[in-house]
Amino acid sequence: MTLDETSKRIIEQLQEDGRRPYSAIGKAVGLSEAAVRQRVQRLSDQGVIQIVAVTDPLRVGMLRQAMVAVNVEGPIEPVADALAGLPEVPYVVICGGRFDILAEVVCVDDASLLDLISSVIRTTPGVRNAEALLYLQLRKDSYRWAIP
């Protein structure tokens, strides 16, 4: 999908503050509040944007985060779909290179992470091995990137 410059500027405004009023966005991009509302709705309906509340896992008691790198025997997609269905897994990507799948996991503590990896991920059909890369310190977490 190709976005015009106005839509890109609207998205940039929302990336700065997802609760920014449509009237303020309209002033910034040169549209009426109603026109901004229509564009945002269209962008949302088309799956271009999603406006959500993002929580800080540490502040809500999820003290252990990790990226689990998975190698698969057989088709990758069923394993990726199984991992994506887990409530502890907010992010799954099929990738090339050393690993077939990267799955971010968010758990209450180390014991929960161990149980998730040992009892769930490693026993998922098709998983050959899983390697946990523990997050020790978050240095950047951004939902703002340039739109081509």
Stockholm file with secondary structure:
# STOCKHOLM 1.0

chainA/1-148         MTLDETSKRIIEQLQEDGRRPYSAIGKAVGLSEAAVRQRVQRLSDQGVIQIVAVTDPLRVGMLRQAMVAVNVEGPIEPVADALAGLPEVPYVVICGGRFDILAEVVCVDDASLLDLISSVIRTTPGVRNAEALLYLQLRKDSYRWAIP
#=GR chainA/1-148 SS CCCCHHHHHHHHHHHHCTTCCHHHHHHHHTCCHHHHHHHHHHHHHTTSCCCCCCCCGGGGTCCEEEEEEEEESSCHHHHHHHHHTSTTCCEEEECSSSCSEEEEEEESSHHHHHHIIIIIITTSTTEEEEEEEECCCCCCCCCCCCCC
#=GC SS_cons         CCCCHHHHHHHHHHHHCTTCCHHHHHHHHTCCHHHHHHHHHHHHHTTSCCCCCCCCGGGGTCCEEEEEEEEESSCHHHHHHHHHTSTTCCEEEECSSSCSEEEEEEESSHHHHHHIIIIIITTSTTEEEEEEEECCCCCCCCCCCCCC
//
